[in-house]
């Protein structure tokens, strides 16, 4: 991915979302485009207009963290957007002695699979930043039975491919639009952290080619953290489910995350999740 273009498009998209009134500025005359002008962002960040213009064009040479912080405040970036800006800037900074980075593991260690299998009351997955599902427990497989039952594409089963390329996802997610936007925002954040991830670039290219919905969302440059939240599902076996997810990075395995789905104790969803666990452990009779 072209990091300079990413910076330009990200900053442009962020200032387009803020009106002068929101920024405490007086607006004069008509505007051809929505949001703040470059000159206004420069004033808010305490920078000269030529300096900000250079930054927005993707030239990060000599840009300090304090300048990035000033831009984050001026553009009212949230935590995920701020982190994304710093990731993009870091990707362009030359270093005389690059810090070696361990390559992400492509396989899950047996002890991690044991942890997954021990979580009998929750659906649990290990995945990477591209949303490749590298390991899953029995209840997780049952929860996402529609996704795991589809013919495998290139590499591991991938949640982004399921959301955008499989019609079944629109029935499975009660709020498909939100699920789709979340997936794209997660992939955007991952691209900022590692713009040289060839597998991620290939995935984005594949989805952009095959899904207009993905292309539209990708062009918005929205990012977000996906650490915790609540989602609603419509499962073909147990019906409607409301589940909470929590995501944790596996410190010993760079690039791998553990996501666990649970239901509120005593709720209908908890009862349905228990039934789904029983269904998952019951041998399925072949259809005649």
C-alpha positions in Angstrom: 0.0 0.0 0.0 1.2 3.5 -0.8 1.6 5.0 2.7 1.9 8.6 1.5 -1.5 8.3 -0.3 -2.9 6.7 2.8 -1.8 9.7 4.9 -3.2 12.2 2.5 -6.6 10.4 2.2 -6.9 9.8 5.9 -6.2 13.4 6.9 -8.4 14.7 4.1 -11.3 12.5 5.2 -10.9 13.5 8.9 -11.0 17.2 8.3 -14.0 16.8 6.0 -15.9 15.4 9.0 -15.5 18.6 11.1 -17.4 21.8 10.5 -15.9 25.2 11.4 -18.6 25.6 14.0 -17.7 22.4 15.7 -14.0 23.5 15.8 -15.0 26.9 17.3 -14.2 28.8 14.1 -16.3 31.4 12.3 -17.2 30.3 8.7 -17.1 32.9 5.9 -18.5 32.4 2.5 -19.6 29.2 0.7 -17.5 26.1 0.7 -17.0 23.8 -2.3 -16.2 20.8 0.0 -17.5 19.9 3.5 -15.5 20.3 6.6 -12.4 22.3 7.5 -10.0 23.9 5.0 -6.3 23.2 5.2 -5.7 26.7 6.5 -8.1 26.1 9.4 -6.5 22.8 10.4 -3.1 24.6 10.4 -4.4 27.3 12.7 -6.0 24.8 15.1 -2.8 22.8 15.2 -0.5 25.8 15.6 1.3 25.0 12.3 2.0 27.1 9.2 -0.2 26.4 6.2 2.7 25.2 4.0 3.9 22.9 6.8 0.5 21.3 7.2 0.0 21.1 3.5 3.3 19.2 3.2 2.1 16.8 5.9 -1.2 16.2 4.3 0.5 15.3 1.1 2.2 12.5 2.8 5.6 14.1 3.5 6.4 13.2 7.1 10.1 14.0 7.1 11.0 15.6 10.4 7.4 15.6 11.8 7.6 15.1 15.5 5.3 13.3 17.8 4.2 16.6 19.3 3.1 17.8 15.9 1.1 14.6 15.4 -0.5 15.1 18.8 -1.4 18.7 17.8 -3.0 17.4 14.6 -4.9 14.7 16.5 -6.4 17.4 18.8 -7.2 19.7 15.9 -8.9 17.0 14.0 -10.6 15.6 17.1 -9.3 12.1 16.4 -10.5 9.4 18.7 -8.1 6.9 20.2 -8.1 4.5 17.3 -7.7 7.3 14.7 -4.8 8.8 16.7 -3.1 5.4 16.8 -3.7 5.1 13.1 -2.1 8.5 12.3 1.0 7.5 14.4 1.2 4.1 12.7 1.1 5.7 9.2 3.8 8.3 10.2 6.0 5.6 11.7 5.8 3.6 8.5 7.4 6.5 6.6 10.1 7.3 9.1 13.6 6.1 8.0 15.6 4.3 10.7 19.3 3.6 10.5 18.9 0.4 12.5 15.4 -1.0 12.1 14.2 -2.9 15.1 13.9 -6.6 14.3 10.3 -7.8 14.5 9.2 -11.4 14.9 7.1 -12.6 12.1 3.5 -13.4 13.1 2.9 -17.1 13.7 0.8 -18.8 11.1 -0.1 -21.7 13.4 -1.5 -21.8 16.9 0.5 -23.5 19.6 -1.0 -26.7 21.0 -1.2 -25.1 24.5 -3.4 -22.3 23.1 -5.7 -24.8 21.5 -5.9 -26.5 24.9 -7.0 -23.1 26.4 -9.7 -22.8 23.7 -11.0 -26.3 24.3 -11.2 -25.6 28.0 -13.6 -22.7 27.4 -16.7 -24.9 27.2 -19.2 -22.2 28.1 -18.0 -19.6 25.7 -17.3 -19.4 21.9 -13.6 -18.7 21.4 -11.3 -18.0 18.4 -7.7 -17.2 17.7 -7.3 -15.0 14.7 -4.7 -12.6 13.2 -5.0 -8.9 12.2 -6.4 -10.0 8.8 -9.2 -11.8 10.5 -8.0 -15.2 9.4 -9.4 -17.7 11.9 -6.4 -19.8 13.0 -8.1 -21.9 15.7 -11.5 -22.3 17.3 -13.2 -24.2 20.1 -16.2 -26.4 19.6 -18.8 -23.8 20.7 -17.1 -21.2 18.4 -17.4 -23.6 15.5 -21.1 -24.1 16.3 -21.8 -20.4 16.6 -20.2 -19.7 13.3 -21.3 -22.9 11.7 -22.5 -21.2 8.6 -19.1 -19.6 8.0 -17.1 -22.8 8.7 -19.4 -24.9 6.6 -18.6 -23.0 3.4 -16.0 -24.2 0.9 -12.6 -23.0 2.0 -11.0 -20.2 0.1 -7.3 -19.4 -0.1 -5.8 -19.9 3.3 -7.7 -20.1 6.6 -11.4 -19.3 7.0 -11.6 -15.5 7.0 -14.3 -13.4 8.7 -14.0 -10.5 6.2 -14.6 -12.8 3.2 -17.6 -14.3 5.0 -19.1 -10.9 5.8 -18.7 -9.4 2.3 -18.7 -12.4 -0.1 -21.2 -14.9 1.5 -24.9 -14.1 1.3 -25.5 -16.1 4.5 -23.7 -13.4 6.5 -26.6 -11.0 6.0 -28.9 -13.4 7.7 -26.5 -14.3 10.4 -25.7 -10.8 11.6 -28.8 -8.9 12.9 -27.1 -5.7 12.0 -25.0 -6.5 8.9 -24.2 -2.9 8.1 -22.5 -2.5 11.4 -20.7 -5.8 11.2 -19.4 -4.9 7.7 -18.2 -1.4 8.8 -16.5 -3.0 11.9 -14.6 -5.5 9.7 -13.3 -2.8 7.3 -12.3 -0.5 10.2 -10.3 -3.4 11.7 -8.6 -4.1 8.4 -7.8 -0.4 8.0 -6.2 -0.3 11.4 -4.1 -3.4 10.5 -3.0 -1.8 7.3 -1.8 1.2 9.1 0.2 -0.9 11.6 1.8 -2.9 8.8 1.4 -1.4 5.3 3.8 -4.0 3.9 1.7 -7.0 4.8 1.3 -8.6 1.4 -1.4 -11.1 2.5 -3.5 -8.2 3.8 -3.0 -6.2 0.6 -4.1 -9.3 -1.4 -7.2 -9.7 0.8 -8.1 -6.0 0.4 -7.6 -6.3 -3.4 -9.8 -9.4 -3.5 -12.6 -7.8 -1.5 -12.4 -4.5 -3.4 -12.7 -6.4 -6.7 -15.6 -8.5 -5.7 -17.6 -6.2 -3.3 -18.8 -2.7 -4.0 -20.0 -2.5 -0.4 -16.4 -3.2 0.7 -14.9 -0.6 -1.7 -17.3 2.1 -0.4 -16.4 1.5 3.2 -12.6 1.1 2.5 -12.6 4.5 0.8 -14.0 6.2 4.0 -10.7 5.5 5.9 -12.6 4.8 9.1 -10.6 2.9 11.8 -11.5 1.5 15.2 -10.4 -0.7 18.0 -12.3 -3.9 18.2 -11.5 -5.0 21.8 -15.0 -5.3 23.3 -18.6 -4.8 22.5 -22.0 -6.4 22.0 -23.4 -7.9 18.8 -26.7 -9.6 17.8 -26.9 -12.7 15.7 -29.6 -14.8 14.2 -28.4 -18.4 14.4 -30.1 -21.1 12.2 -30.3 -23.5 15.2 -31.0 -21.4 18.3 -32.4 -18.2 16.8 -31.6 -14.8 18.1 -28.5 -14.3 20.3 -27.0 -11.2 22.0 -23.4 -11.8 22.9 -20.5 -9.8 24.3 -17.1 -10.1 22.9 -13.7 -9.4 24.4 -10.5 -9.5 22.5 -7.0 -10.1 24.0 -3.6 -10.1 22.3 -1.5 -13.2 22.9 1.7 -11.6 24.1 3.8 -14.7 23.5 2.5 -15.0 19.9 2.8 -11.7 18.1 0.1 -11.0 15.6 -2.4 -13.4 17.2 -5.5 -12.4 19.2 -8.0 -14.4 21.3 -11.6 -13.4 21.0 -14.2 -14.8 23.4 -18.0 -14.5 23.0 -20.2 -14.8 26.1 -23.8 -14.3 27.1 -25.3 -12.4 30.0 -25.8 -14.9 32.8 -29.5 -15.9 33.2 -30.5 -14.4 29.8 -32.3 -16.1 27.0 -29.0 -15.8 25.0 -27.2 -17.7 27.8 -29.8 -20.5 27.6 -29.5 -20.6 23.8 -25.7 -20.7 24.0 -25.9 -23.7 26.4 -28.3 -25.4 24.0 -25.9 -24.6 21.1 -23.1 -26.3 23.1 -25.2 -29.4 23.6 -26.1 -29.4 19.9 -22.5 -29.1 19.0 -21.5 -32.2 21.0 -24.4 -34.3 19.7 -23.4 -36.4 16.7 -25.4 -35.2 13.7 -27.2 -37.9 11.8 -26.7 -37.9 8.0 -29.7 -36.8 6.0 -31.5 -39.6 4.1 
